Amino acid sequence: MGVWQEIWNTVLLEFSDIPDAAQITRITLRLLFAATLGGLLGYEREQKGKAAGLRTHMLVALGAALFVMIPQQTGASIGDLTRVLQGLIAGAGFLGAGAIIIGNRQEEPKGLTTAASIWLTAAIGVAAGIGRESTAVLSTALALVILSFIPWVVRLVERCGRKEE
């Protein structure tokens, strides 16, 4: 009986990083929120046939949220959190670089917008992870406007410019 009790106590101790229902609710909401907002941006990219779509954006946002939540839970200093953010920014940039395709030297690079959306998705995940949900929602809304509305405005301006010629 003593061995089983010791095993059980060890298991309980290993999962003691979430001490109460309020903490598990907070963690769950922040992670779900980050994944959902990332998913909105990923869905837009997927609808346009881009390589990095729904799952990629959801995972980037979820990972970014988790990377800032863990130091918060351990009581890390602001300086430590700043170093985590520096790594996240560089890592998301590296991931976004994989979405960029450069053909021959006469062609424009392709995938820059998707790379930028991955980078922004990481920032949105950070905002959700540290409990800045309003900032995360506003950033997502602005990104969706930029990704959806701005191309329409550019096409409209180009058509008007052609008519004047």
Order of alpha helices (4+ residues) and beta strands (2+ residues): alpha-alpha-alpha-alpha-alpha-alpha
